[in-house]
Amino acid sequence: MQTLTQNGLFSDFNIALKPQIDRRRALIKEMWECINEERKCGYYVVLGVKKAIKPLSAKAIAVKVGHLKDFEDLNFLASICRQEKARGGSYSKVWWGSLKIHGIK
């Protein structure tokens, strides 16, 4: 049994991503890397037992910021977080706090 690409039906079919999607994906990847970098050394205590904080997936971050349709809004959120990290603060605390404060659910 031959697949569609072996038959030549879709051999010339290429999907080109829009530049906006690539920029959005790059910002989400940056957020994912920074948030998980901080989560590596974190832990929480349950009944006296320390448990490591598990990393977030990129999909989870993309879902949380999915309502930010404009690239400018997403870039604004990322720039606020970058500024706080440059000051020696926590990127992820500002990220989660911005989602709560600005009514982002």
C-alpha positions as CSV (number, residue, x, y, z in Angstrom):
1,M,0.0,0.0,0.0
2,Q,1.5,3.3,-1.0
3,T,1.1,6.5,0.9
4,L,-0.1,9.8,-0.7
5,T,3.4,11.2,-0.9
6,Q,4.7,8.0,-2.6
7,N,1.9,8.4,-5.2
8,G,3.1,11.9,-5.9
9,L,-0.2,13.5,-4.9
10,F,1.3,15.8,-2.2
11,S,4.9,15.8,-3.4
12,D,4.7,19.5,-4.4
13,F,2.7,20.6,-1.4
14,N,4.6,22.9,1.0
15,I,3.3,24.7,4.0
16,A,4.8,28.1,4.6
17,L,4.4,29.5,8.1
18,K,3.5,33.2,8.4
19,P,6.2,35.3,9.9
20,Q,3.9,36.2,12.8
21,I,3.7,32.6,13.8
22,D,7.5,32.2,13.8
23,R,7.9,35.3,16.0
24,R,5.2,34.2,18.4
25,R,6.7,30.7,18.6
26,A,10.1,32.3,19.4
27,L,8.7,34.4,22.2
28,I,6.9,31.4,23.7
29,K,10.1,29.4,23.5
30,E,12.0,32.1,25.3
31,M,9.3,32.2,28.0
32,W,9.4,28.4,28.3
33,E,13.2,28.4,28.7
34,C,13.3,31.2,31.3
35,I,10.4,29.8,33.4
36,N,11.8,26.2,33.4
37,E,15.3,27.5,34.2
38,E,13.9,28.9,37.5
39,R,11.8,25.9,38.2
40,K,14.9,23.6,38.2
41,C,16.1,24.6,41.6
42,G,12.6,24.9,43.1
43,Y,10.8,22.5,45.4
44,Y,7.7,22.3,47.6
45,V,7.0,20.4,50.8
46,V,4.2,17.9,51.2
47,L,3.8,16.3,54.6
48,G,7.5,17.0,55.4
49,V,8.8,15.6,52.2
50,K,10.6,17.8,49.6
51,K,9.4,17.4,46.1
52,A,11.0,19.0,43.0
53,I,8.9,21.3,40.9
54,K,8.3,19.7,37.5
55,P,9.0,21.7,34.3
56,L,6.2,23.2,32.3
57,S,5.6,22.2,28.7
58,A,5.8,24.8,26.0
59,K,2.2,23.9,25.2
60,A,1.1,24.8,28.7
61,I,2.7,28.2,28.3
62,A,1.2,28.7,24.9
63,V,-2.3,27.9,26.2
64,K,-1.9,30.4,29.1
65,V,-1.0,33.2,26.7
66,G,-3.3,32.0,23.9
67,H,-5.8,34.8,24.5
68,L,-3.1,37.4,23.6
69,K,-3.8,37.5,19.9
70,D,-1.6,40.4,19.0
71,F,2.2,39.9,18.9
72,E,2.7,43.3,20.5
73,D,0.8,42.2,23.6
74,L,2.8,39.0,23.9
75,N,6.0,41.0,23.3
76,F,5.0,43.5,26.0
77,L,4.5,40.6,28.5
78,A,7.9,39.2,27.6
79,S,9.6,42.6,27.9
80,I,8.2,43.2,31.4
81,C,9.5,39.8,32.5
82,R,13.0,40.4,30.9
83,Q,13.3,43.7,32.7
84,E,12.5,42.1,36.0
85,K,15.1,39.3,35.4
86,A,17.7,41.9,34.4
87,R,17.1,43.6,37.8
88,G,17.7,40.4,39.6
89,G,14.1,39.4,40.1
90,S,12.1,36.4,39.2
91,Y,11.0,36.0,35.6
92,S,8.3,33.4,36.4
93,K,6.8,35.4,39.3
94,V,6.3,38.4,37.1
95,W,5.0,36.2,34.3
96,W,2.4,34.5,36.5
97,G,1.6,37.8,38.3
98,S,1.0,39.6,35.1
99,L,-1.4,37.0,34.0
100,K,-3.4,37.5,37.2
101,I,-3.2,41.2,37.6
102,H,-4.2,42.2,34.1
103,G,-7.2,39.9,34.1
104,I,-5.5,37.3,31.9
105,K,-6.9,33.9,32.7
